Amino acid sequence: MMNKYRDKNILAPMVRVGRLPSRLLALNMGADLVYSEEIIDHKLSLCKRIVNDELETIDYVSPDGCLVFQTCAEERQFVILQLGTADANRALHAAKLVENDVSGIDINMGCPKSFSIAGGMGSKLMTNKDVAVDIISTLSSNLSIPVTCKIRIHSNIEETCLFAARLATAGASAIGVHGRLISERPQHPCRLCDIAAVAEFISIPVIANGGSLEYLKSFSDVQTFKLSCKASSVMIARSAMKNMSIFRRKGLLDVNDVVIEFLKICIRYNAHPNYVKYNISQMLGNADVAVAVSTLSLMTDILSHFGLEDLYRKTRQSQLSNSPSKIRCINGKFDIDSAIVTPDSMKFVSLPIQFTAYRKLFHCYSPKNILFDLCLKYFSNVTPIYTTWSDCDGVDSGRWRSKVTIKSQTFSSQFSDRSKRCAEQSAAVVCLLSLGVRDYRLNPIYRNEIQYEYLISHDESQRISRYMCHIYELIADILHNSLDLKTASVKNLIYQSSYKNKGHLMRLCFQSIQQKDLFLQVLEKSNIKSTSDYDKWYRVGALCDFLVARKKLCSSEYYILQKFKVIKEHYKSLKNTMSATSVRIIPKYGRINFCKTTESMVLNELNQLGFKEITLEIITSYSEYRKVQEILNNLKEKEFARDIHCADVLVFSPECNLVALPIFQSRNIIIQDKSSTFAVRILNPPCGSYVLDACAAPGMKSCHLASFLRNTGHVIANDMDPTRFKSLQSLINMNGASNCVSAQCSDFFEMDPESEKCVNIEYILVDPSCSGTGMIRLKDRLQDEISSDRLKKLSDFQELLLKHALRFPNAKRVVYSTCSVFQQENEMVVDKCWTEFSETWELKKISCFGKWYNDVHTSFPHLKDFCLRFWPGKDGTNGFFIACFERIH
């Protein structure tokens, strides 16, 4: 395997460059091996392998529709996939997925970018050497293809050599060495002598990298650079990005000729325009043609500057004609004569739709690109014709309008746009909708890559110019995969999605689940039928946003656009006539965020917003609490009360829209269910304490700990998932808790209780992943759908987490909590851990701030005084379970 990396000229991994067309171009020019751009293990492991017959490629597609990695038979023996990872098991899972489609796996240990370091990846592995060695050892022992890594150098060359030797001993087939320190950038000189020192110290091949700007100008320089570094091979990045013919033994080609060859490969594999434009700009720099194409969005427009437009048309027409039709159209076909038009506008269709934005993802197509492909497939030589003009007479003076004409049929938006490009995209969207193409997909495996959007409000005359991503398709994917196919939990799929506002997505998903039956009845009454489970959830998500959440519609569903007035009427009548659902109505709770404000300031602000405080009587029994609940459930929209158990919790009406209040938007009040705040209260760390939140994401309890400690002491907010970790960091910063809370992305099981870093930890909160059956909005559905096997896996995992927490030698108190109603996740876990650790830990009696009817499961009567349960709805909160272990002194 080592000979594979000797005497080779290699294309380096480069973001936005190391994709299939660029890799094939490098191979055609003479490169021996080509590396993909870095792909994160977690992202790759979620992908589905798709055989793309249209392009004759193998595509790895993520759950949210992104094309993560693409390869083909032509490069099978030469392509190396570079993996970004911080965990050996995750890396192995991802590598196993692509093992048969690539010729090697490379681990990125040199990337100095902050996002990589924050996740424990890239150059962070050069300081976490044991983790790096474990990754190489695990992969090399379990894969049939060679495993390599790419590192930078330490300021101490001896340290670099010893690290490289450990990696070689662990099973690395070769090591790429970038001749710069982690802190250095391309403008700093490449340290050839340090690369040479590593090459002499280890026996496996060393691949020299980092010489593009100084040493690598032509093919003849490659051999000189290799000899200077005493390396086995050379890896080329920036010089290759500017001119791939640097790999050509006969000498450099004119860069314009290289661009033509690159574009021909892009045509063959239908590359995305944004990727094409980026690489053209890297090759041609500020040349006039590069500047000219930078503003274009259609491949035909880009290629017309290079005389390749006809080749593109013929190639795409051939590809599309040979592929099966996968387009959802009315009557099962794409037909201009069957366009949905009104009797008085048979030749001109105008809709209140405005294109706003689309994400620049690889293989993400704009409306104009989709329409162009459809016309090629169904109308041969017919091309959409756009006519754009300045809308200078109306209120939108200086803005643009456009219409698109196909076979004498014209389509246009009723709104003007801020640019010619957006005006043309709006016209294309109207055309696509009118032709019955629901979501413009040529290939359903890229379903959620269609990220452009248009918005329509309840008032057709009101134009909305706010950005929204294609959230309804995301909701449909999440709920279909979770509730119908049962592939993962709703929460996990939400955190795995590319949608930035996870809170907004979560609210829409859970509200869709909660009111699913009502929405389906509305659709049935409105004569809108669903053809599949996916379609059902798509429409439910759209109705949820339209009728409950924002009261506005962001949808590519033409029939909802046309019937929204009827839908509103049916929703109102059905909501009034339907009997109360099984979902109990509970108050809304807001926790005062002492990291940013004080109680008096919050009360003054609520008073200024017109809220009236309702005073509650002090209670002495649980029966009296029931009476208080009735008062709280009947609070008016502008009324609130201080909670009788929690001094920093305010209670609001179920109808109060807390999210819209300035006091929430400033994060002076945090929306948090009362039951979940008890975990921190029972842990009760004094100010200045050292606290660990073992499973912290999304970060609500970590922020509560900071508020409880009045931003003193130190809270470690730990979570192992890189995606959830980003949300954790964001929430900590947003809530003003960063002075007290430090987030770390690591596996809790890998935290050594005896280590210097952990020895100061005094209080631990263990709030692990659970079934979520205590959440009122999911309770009835999830209790029926959680399998016994899934429940056992959760219980076993939770038990391991709690036991690990109880091994921290200086911990004084450990609180275990879940939002589950199952005894397997609650009393059973606590009982097992208490039995095993009874000599060092005892369960603390919980006096619940006033008497509380604590109904634990009957199988565990001996835990009655030691566990606290909130039952969904019954106690005016979501369901929650808490137990507290205290060290025996």
N, C-alpha and C positions, 0 to 999 in steps of 0.2 A: 504493500500500500504506500510505503514511503516513496518509492520510485515515481509514483504518480505526481509528486510535487518537486521532482528534480529537473533542472534545466527547462523550466516552463516560464512563459511570459503570460501574465495573468491580468484579467480585468478586475480591478478592485471593487469592493461593494460600495455603491454610492446611492444615496437617497434620490429618488425621482429620475435616476439614470439607469440603475441596474435592473431594468425590466426586460422582458423578452425581446423586443426589437433591438435594443441597444446591445444585448448579449449576443444575439445572432449576428449583428453587424461586426462586433469584435471578432467573433469566430471566423467570419468570412474574410476579415482583414489579416488573419493569421494568429490570433490569440490561441493559446493552448488550453486555458481554463478560464471560466467566467464566473464571477460571484454575483449572487442576487443582492439587492438592497437588504438591509437588516430587517428581519421580521420578528416581532415579539412572540415568544413561545405561547403565552396565554391566548393571543389572538389567533395564531395558527392552529392551536389545538381545538378551537371551536369550529374550525372550517369543515366544510363538506367538500369532498373530492368530486368534481364534475367532469365528465368527458364531453367536451364541446365539439360536436361533430361539424358545426358550421365552420369553425376556424381550425379544426384538427389540432386542438390543444387540450391540455389537462389544466383545469382551473380549480383553485382552492378558494371557496367562497364562504365568507363569514355569515353568521345568522342574520345580520342586518343588511346583507346583500353586497358588501364590498368585495371586490376581487383582490384577494390578499397576495396570491402568488399564481403565476401562469407559466407553463413550460410546454415544450413540444418534443417530439421524438428526435428532431435534428440536433438538439443540444443535450440529450439525455446523458451522454458519456462525459460531458464537459462542464456541466453546471454544478456549482457548489452553493448550497443555500446557507446564508448567514443567519444565525439565530441570536436574538437578544434574550438573555435569561439570567435569573438569579437563583434558580432552584433546579437541582438535578432531575428530580422526578418529572417536573413540568417540561423540562427540556427533552427528556426521553419520550414523553407522550407526544409532543409535537414532532420530534424527529421521526418517530415510528410512522407517523401519518404520511410523510413524504418520502420515506426510505426508498421506495421502489421507483421514484420519479426523478431522483437526483443522484449525482455520483459522489457526493460528500456533504458533510455538515461542518460548518465553521461557527465557532462561538466568539461573539464580539466581546473582547475584553479591553478594548482601547478607546471606545467612544467617550469623549469628555463632556458631552452635552448634559445639561442639568436634568432633563427628563429621564435620561438613562441612569444617571447616578442616583437620582431620588428613588428609583425602583430597584436599586441594588445591582444594576446591570452595567455593561460597558466597563469603563475604567475603574468603577467601584470594586470590581472583582480583583483588581491588582492589589487592593488593600485587604479584601476578604479572600485571602489566598486558599484557605481550606475549602471554602465553597467552590472556588474556581477549579481546584484539583478534583473535588468530588464530582463536579459536572462532567469533566473530561473522562474520569474513570468510569462513571455510570454509562455514558454514551458509548465509549469505546468497547465496553464489555457486552453491550446489548444490541449493537448495530452491526449490520453486515457491510457497511460502507465506512470509509475512513472519516475520522473526526480530527479537525484542526482547530486552531484558535488564532486570534489576531490581537497582539498586545502593543502597548507603548513601552517606553523605557523609564526606569526610575533614575533619580539624580545620582544614586549610588549604583554603578554598573554591576557591582558584585551581587546586589540584591536582585537585579534584573536577571542575571545569569542563573542564580539559584532558583528563582521562580520558574524560569523556562525549563530548568532541569526537572523540577517537580512535575510540571505539565507533561514533559516527555515521558517520565516514568509512569505517569498515570495513564498513558496510552495515546497521547497526541501523535498523529502521523506527520505533522509539520506545524511550524509556528510562524505566523506572519509577524514581523517586527516593524512597527512604524517608528522611525528614528527621531521622535520628539517626546518631550515630557508631556504629562497629562495637562499641564498648564499652558503648554505652548501651542501655537497656531501656525498655519501655513507660511506666514511671513518670517517665522523663525527658521534658522538653518537646520537642515537634516543632519543628525549625528551619525555619520557613516561608521566611525570607529566603534561606537557602541553596538551597532548592528553586527559588526565584524566580531566583537568580543563574544556576543551571544552565539554566533555561528561556530566559533572555535570551541565554545564550552560544551555544546550539546551535539549529539550524533545524528539527530533527525534533521530533515531539511529545514532551513530557515529561509523565509520569503521576505526579501527586502522591500520596504514601502516607505514613501514619503519624499521621493526625489523629484517629483514632477516639475516644480517651479525652477529648481536649480540645475538639475542634471539631465533630465529626460526631454530632449527636443526632437529626436528622431530615433529610428530603430537601432542605428549604430551606437547610440548612447546607452541603450539598455544593457548590452554586454559589458560596457565599461563600468556602469553603475553596479552591476552584479559582482564584478571582480573587486571593486573598491570596498564592497561590503562583505566580501568573502561568503556571499550567500549562495544558496542552491538555485533560487529563482527570484524573479522580480514581479512585483505587483504594481500596476500603473493605475492612477486615479485621474487627476485633473488633466494631465496631458492627453489621456485617452478621451476624456469627456470633450475636449476641444477638437480633437482630430483622431478618430479611431484608426486611421491608417498608420499610426505609430507602431502598430503590430506588424506592418507589412514589410517583409524582408527586402523588397525591391525599392523601398523608399516611400516617402510621404506622397499622398495624392493631394491635389487641390481640394481645399475644404468644401468648395461648392459641389464637387463630384461626390464627396463623402456624404453630404447632405442629401443628394439625389438617391444614393444607395440606401440611406437610412429611411427616407420617405417611402421607397418601394417596399421595404420590409414592413413599415407601419401600415401601408395599404393592405398588404397580405394578411396582417393580423388585426386589422380594424382598430388601430390604436386610438386612444382618446385624444381629442384636439389639444387639451391643456398639456398633456405629456409631450406631444409633438412640438408644440410651441416652445416649451421650456428647453428642450434639447436643441432646437434650432437656434435659440438665443445663446446657448452655451457655445455652440459651434461657430456662429457667425458674428457674435458680439453685437456691436451697434450698427451693423450693415443695414442699408436701407430696407432690404427685403425682410430682415428679422424684425425691424421696427414695424413694418407694414403688416405682417401677419400677427403681431402680438395682440392686436385688437379684434381679431376674427374669432368666430365661434364654430363655423362649419368647416369640416375637412375639405369640402370642395373649394371653398374660398381660399383656404390656406394653400392647397395644392395647385390652384390656378396660377399662383405666382411662380411655380416651378415647372409648369407645363405638364402636370401629371393628373389633371382633373379627369380626362377621358379614361385613363388607366384605372383610376379609383372607381368611376361609375361602372365600368365593365366588370371589375373584380367584385364589387359589392353586389351587383346584379346577379352574377354567377353564384356567389355565396348564398344569397337570399333565395334564389330560385331552387337551389339544391337542398335547402333546409326546410323542414316541415313548418307549417304555419303555427306560430305560437302566440298570435295576437288575438286579444279578446275584442271582438267587434260585434255590433248588432247584426242579427241574422247570420252570425258565424262567418262573415266575410267583410273585407274592407272595400267599400263601394261608395264612390262619390255620389251616385244617384240615390242612395238610401240614407243620405244625410238627414239628421233630425232637424227639420226646419218648420217654421210656422207657415200657414197657407199664404200669408201676405208677404212673405219674403223668401220665395223659392230660390232666388239666385243670390241673395245676400243674407248672411247670418251674422248677427251682432249679439254678444253676450256681455254681461257686467263682470268681466274677468280681467285681472291684471297680473302679469308676471312680475315677481319680485326678486327672486334670487335662486341660485342652485349651487350646491356644494361642489367644489372642484375635485371630484374623486376620479380615480382611474376607472375607465369604463362607465362613467356616468354621463348620460347623453342629454343634451338640451332638447326642448320641444322641436326646434328647427331640424336638428339632426335626426330625430325620430321620424318626423314627417318626410324628410328626404328619403330615408330608407324605405318607408312604406310606399312612397310613390315609385321608387325603383322596383320594388317587388311586384306591385300590382299594376302599374301603368307604364312600364318599360321606359320610354323616353320622355314621359311627362315630368316636368320639373316645377315645383312650387314657385310662383312669381310674386315677389314682395314689392309693394308700392308704399313708400313712406313719405310723409309730409309733415310740415310744421303746423302744430295746432295753435296758431297765433291769434285767432279771433276770440277765443273763449277765455274762461277764468284761468285756465292752465297755460297762459301765454308763454311761448318759448319751449313748450313741451312737444312730444312727437306722437303721431298716430301712424298706424300701419294696417295694411290689409294684405291677405295672401289669396291668390287666385289659382285654382286647380280645375282644369277642364271647364272653364266659364263659371264655376261656382266660387263666390268670394266670401271670405270670413274676416271679421274684424272685432276688436274689443271696443266697448263703449267708452273706455278710459284712455287718456293720453299717458305717455310714459316719460321718464326723465332722460331717456336716450333712444337713439334709433334702434340699437340692439334689443333693448327691452320691449320696445313697441312691436318689433317683428316677432319676438318670442311670444308676446301676448296673442298676436294674431294666429300663430301656430297652435297655441293651446286651444283657442276657440275652435279652430279647424279640427283638431284631434278629438275634442269632446263631441263636436257636432257629428263627426263620423262614427261615433260610438266606441272609440278606442278608450277604454276606461282608464287605463294607467300607462298607456303608450309603451308597453313592454314588447320588445322583440323576443326576449329570452327571459322566462320567469325566474331563472336562477339569479338574475341581477335585480330582483324585484325592488328592493329598498334603495338601490342606487339612484333612482329617479328622485332627486331632492329639490327640484324647482317647485314653486308653489304659487298659487294665486288665492286671493281671499275674497269672500263676499259676505256682507253683513245682512242683518234682517231688513235693512233699508237698502234697496237696490241702488239708490242714487248716491249712497255713501261709499266713497273709495277708501280702501284701507291699504296703506303702504308699509305694512310691518312685515318683517321677515318671519317666516315659519318654515320648518323643515317638513318633510312628508311624514307627519306623525301618525296619521291614521293607519298607514300601511305598517308602521312600526308596532302600533297597538295590536293590529290584526295578527302579525307574526308572533308577538309575545304571548297573547292570550290563546291563539290556536296551538302553538307549540307547548304551552304550559298546561292548559285545561283540557285540550282535545287529545294531543299526542303524548302529553305527560313526559316531555323530554327534560324539563328543568322547572324550577320554581319561577313564579312571576318576578320576584325580586331579583333573582340571579340574572334572568334575561334582561331586565331593565338595566342593571349595572353593566352588562356585557354590551349593551347597545352603544352606538356612536352618538346618540342624542345628548347634548350637553346638559340641558336642564332636567336632570334625573327626577327632581321633585315634581315638576310639572307632568312628566311622563307617568310617574307613579300615581299621582292623583287621578289622571284620566283613566289609567288601567283599572284602578280599584273602583272608581265610580262606574265604569262600564260594567264591571262584574256585578256590582251591587244592584244596578238598575237594569240588568240585561233583560229580564222578563218584560218589563214595561216597554223598553225600547223595541223589542221584537214585536210586541203587539202594535206599537205605533207604525212600524214598517209594514206589518200585515194590513192594517187599516188603510195605509196610504198606497197599498198595492205595489210595494217595492219588494221584489223577491230576491232571495239569496240563492246562489247556485252551489255554494260550498260552505264549509265551516269557516274558511278564511274570509269569504265575502260577508258572512254573517257578522264576524267580529269587526271587519272593516266598517260596516255601516253602523254597528253599535257604537264604535269609537267616534265616528263622525257625529252621530246624534248626541252623544254625551257632551262633546265640545259645543255643539250647536244649541242644545237645550239646557244644559246644566252648568258647564264650566265657564267658558268665556262668553257664551251667548253669541258666538260668531262662528262662521263655518270656513274651514280651510279644507277643501275637498276636491278631488278629481272625479267625484261621482256626479255625473250629469243629472241623473234622476233626482237626487237630493236637491241640487240647485234649482231644478224646475218646480219641485213640490214643497219647498220649505214652508210656505204659508199653510198648506194643508197639514203638514207634519206638526206644526205648532198647535194647530187646533186639536188634532187627535191627541197629542201629548197632554194638553191641558185637560181635556175631558176624561181621558183614561186615568190620569193621575188623581182626579177628584173622585172617580167612581170605584177605583181599585181599593180593596180593603188593605189595611196596614200590612206591610210585608213582615217577614220574620226578622228583619233587621231592626233592632231597637234603636231609638233615637237617644243619644246621650249628649250632654253639654259639650261645648268646646273649651279646651283648657289652654291658657297662656302662661308660661313661666317667665317671671321677671329675670332678665339677664343682668346680673350684678357685675358682669365684666364691662358693661357699657353704661349702666344707669343705676338709679336708686328707686326704692319703692315710692317715695314721695313724688319724684319726677314723673314716674309712670302714672300715678293717680292724677296728677295735675294735667298730664297730656290727655288722658282719657276724659277728664272733665271738659277740656277744651274741645274735644271731638264730640261732645254732647252726650256722653255716657253717664248713666245714673247708677250709683252703687246701692245694692240691696244688702242690708245688714242681716246676717244669719245669727240665730241663737246658738249659744254654746250647748253641745250635746253631751250626754253621759251614757248613752246606750246605742246599740246598733239599730233598734227599732226607731229611735229618734232620727237616726241618719236617713232612714227611709223617707221620713217626712221632708227632710231637707232636700233629698233627691227630687221629690215632686216639685218643690219650689224652683230648683235649678233647671229642671227640664222645661219649665214654663216661663223661663226668663224671656223678656222681650228683646228685640234686636238691639236696642241701645241700652241694655241693662247688663250689669256684671256684679259678681260677688267675690269676696275673698274666700278661698277654700278653708274649710274648718279644720283640716288636718295639716295642710302645707302652707306656711306663711308666705312663700314666694310664688304661689300659684293662684291665678285669677280664673274665675269661671264665667263663661259667656254663653249666650243663647245658641242653640244648635243652628239657628238661622243667620247668625252673625258672620259676615264675610271678613274674617280676620286678616286674610291674605291681602286684602285691598287697603287695610289701614296703614297710615304712615308709621305708626308705632311698631308695626310688624316689619315693614320694609326697612326701617332703620335698625332692626334686630334688637330693639329694647325689650320686646316681648318675643319669646320663642314659642311656637305652637308645639306642645308636647302633652300627650295624654297623662293625666294625673297618676295613673297606676305605674307608669314607667319611671316617674320621678322618685318613687319610693326606694328603688335600688340604691341610689346615691345617699338618700337619707339614712337608710339602715346601715350602709357601709360607714357613714358618719366619720370621715377623716377630719381631724382638726386642722386648722389653718397652718400652712407650712409643711404639710405631710408630703411624702413621696408615694404616689399612687400609680398603679398600672391598670389601664383598661385593656384587657387581653384581646378582645375581639371588638375593636372600636367602631369600625365603619357602620353606618355613615357618619357617626361622630356626635350624635345627640347627647349621649351620656357623658362623653369626654368634656363637651362644652358645659354640661350641667355640673360636672365636678369642678371645673374652673370657676364657675359662678358660685358654687357652694363654698369653695376655698377662698373666695373673694380675690381671685387671680394671684394667690400666693402659692408657695410650695411648688411641686413639680408633678405633672401628670404625663405619663407615657401613653400615647394613644397608638396602639399596635394593631395592624391588620396586614394580612399576607397577600391580598389580592391587589395587583397594581391599579386596576380600574377603580375599585372601591376606595383605594388609598387616595386617588386624586380627589374624589368626592369628600373624603375625610379632611384632607388638607384645606380644600375650599371652604368647608363648613366652619372649621376652626378659625380661619382668617376672617370669614364673614361675621362670625359671632364675637370677634374681639378677644378670643381666648388664647392667642398665640404667645402671650407673655408667660403663660402658665403651662400650656400644653405643647408637647413636642410629638409630632407624628413620626412613626417609623413603619416601614414596609418590610415585615419579616414574619416568618412562621413562629407562632407562639411556642410550639414544641421545640424549636431550635434555640430558644432562650434558656441558657444554662442558669438555674437558680443560684448556683454557687459562684457565678462569675462576678467580677468586680462591678460590672454594669448593673447587675440585678440585686446585689447584696443590700442595697439601701431601700428596696421596695418594702413598704409597710402595709399597704392596703391594696387589695386586688379586686377588681370587678370582672366577673366572668359572665358575659351576656352573649352566648353563642348563637349560631344559626339554628333555627328551630322550624317547626311546621307552620308557625304563624296562625294557628287555629284560634288563638285568643282574640285576633283582630275581628271586630264585629262585621266589617265589610266582607270578610272572607270566611267567617266561622262556619256557616252552614254548608258552603260548597266544599271547603277543604276537609272537613271532618269525614265526609263521605269518600273523598278522593285520595287521602293519604293511605298508602298500602302498609301492611304490617312489616314488610321488608324494609321499606323506606323509613318507617318509624324506628325500627331496630337499629338501622345504620345511624340515624340521628342520635339516638339514645347512647349508643356506644361511643360515638364521637364526643358528645357532651360530657360523658363520664371521664374520658381521657383528658379533656381540657381541664375539668375541675380537679382531677387528681394531680395534674401537673402544677396547677396553681397552689395546691396545698403543700407542695414540696419546697416552696420558697422559704428559706430558713428564718428570715427576719420578718416575714409577714405576720401581722397581728390579727388581721381580720380579712376574710374572703367572702364576698357576696356572690351567690349564683342566682341568675334570673333568666326567665324565658317569657315569651308571649304565647305560650302553648297551653292548651287545656288538658293534654294527655298526661297521665300519671307516669308513663314510660320516660317522658322527658323531664319530669319534675321530681315527684317524691321518690321514684325508683332510683334515679341518679343520685339524689342526696343521700338516700339510705345506704346505698352501696359504698359511697365515699366515706360516710360517717363510720361505717363498720370497719373499713380498712384503716382509717386514720384516727380511731377513737382514743389512742394513747396520747396523741399530740394536739388534737382538735376536738372541740365540743360545739354542738349546735347552740346558738344563742337564742334565748326566748325573745320573741318579738311582741312587744306591747305596742299595738298599732295606734299610737297617738290618740288615745280614746278607745273605748271598747269596740271590738270588731268581731263579727260572726265569721270565724275562720273555718270554712268547710273544706278540709282536705279530703282526699279520696279515702274511702272506708278501709281500704287495704293497709293503710298506714296510720292507724289511730295514735300511735306513739309519737307522730310528728306534728300533732295538732297544734301544740303550743310553740313549735319551732319553725313553722312555715307560714308564709302569708300568701293568700290567694285572692285575686280579684276575678270575679266571674263576668264574662262578657255581657254588658248591658245591665245585669242584675245589680251591680255595685256602682252604676253610673259611669263606668269606664270600660276600656277594652279589657280583655282577659290578661292576667299577668300572674307570675309565680316568683316568689323570692324566698331564699333561705340564706342564713348568715352563719358562717363558721368562725369561731373565735379560738385563738391559740390558748392551750392550757398552760398556765404559768406554774 
